[in-house]
Amino acid sequence: MNELMDERITGIAQDIAVSMRGQLLGTFLAPGSSLSLGALALSLAVFVLLVVPRRRRPVRFAVLRRALFPRRLLRSASGRCDLVCFVGGLLFAGIAIGWAVVSADRVGAGVTRLLGPSLRLAAPVWISAPIATVALFLAYEFGYWLDHWLSHRVAFLWRFHKVHHQAESLSLLTNGRVHPVDTIVFHNILGLTMGTTGGLLAHIFGPEATPLTLSGTNILILTAAVVLTHLQHSHLWWTLGPGWGRWLLGPAHHQIHHSADPVHFNRNLGSSLAVFDRLFGTFHMAGERPATLRFGVDDGERAPHGVRAALVQPFIDAARDIGAAARRAGAFATKRTGATKRTGRSQDKATPSAA
């Protein structure tokens, strides 16, 4: 019996190790991964161009290193938590995504069946492919905005998303400070928005309407990640100027999103586009001068960067939210039932006897 148990445990450990190895290789070596070595090198190049001041004298490597990886990254509890969450996300992201119930392919197939026979508009690939690329990019951006909006508005979801906002200092690694449940919900919502869009495209143009991709990743989504998304949690105050800064979200916009000032709550919820923030009234324009902001969540948590707060406490708080909601629903149902009974008795008294 013990030998059988040992074999099972060994098998599970080997499966996890294989999954981690595949996750790491796919993350850093797949050309379509936003965290591939090539994508990270491009993001680093953009970062250096923004950090290095425009002057003739060369910048010392030590200065550049401090700009890229400030000392607070490892010296602060917040920075260490970011690092652990980032590494954990790299190792276990594939497992979390595997829990996504909603598949974009299944949603797309369902939409196609619902709409009936395809219109199959006679559009050459050089027209349909760019249209599909832009449409699915917008579907991704809307799914990101919707997930983010719900995570800030629905108490149950906020419990898990709060882990990300508990960061008291921002760095390039803060992007990985995400609770697994937050990741699962995100991918389910993306499955809905992108699957629906894909189904509509297939209905209009036929199954040939596929986006321009690099190793399966939409080139616009990949480009936005390399140029903007990777840098949004940096300490740079980059607004993209008064023109582009109204339509694209840079690091300054996202610092406002993380601000502990109530004026900035629930603002700048988009990924790289400000389109849906502007459309739904959640946009906050970043000023050209760097603002003095404080980050974190003021909820009385004494150790916001520990394992309990980052992984366990969200489940406890979410369970309490569900229990409170159930009690409110029960009280409402009881009150309504009592009101119905009282109304019935009143009507009985008011009705004359047939005798």
Buried (B, 14 or more C-beta within 10 A) or exposed (E): EEEEEEEEEEEEEEEEEEBBEEBBEBBBEBEBBBBBEBBBEBBBEBBEEBBEEEEEEEEEEEEBEEBBBBEBBEEBEBBBBBBBBBEBBBBBBBBBBEEBEBBBEEBBBBBBEEBEEBEBEEBEEEEBBEBBBBBBBBBBBBBBBBBBBBBBEEEBBBBBBBBBBBBBBBBBBBBBBBBBBBBBBBBBBBBBBBBBBBBBBBBBBBEBBBBBBBEEBBBBBBBBBBBBBBBBBBBBBBBBEEEEBBBBBBBBBBBBBBBBEEEBEBBBBBBBBBBBBBEEEBBBBBEEEBEEBEBBBEEEBEEBBBEEBBBEBBEEBBEEBEEEEEEEEEEEEEEEEEEEEEEEEEEEEEEEEEE
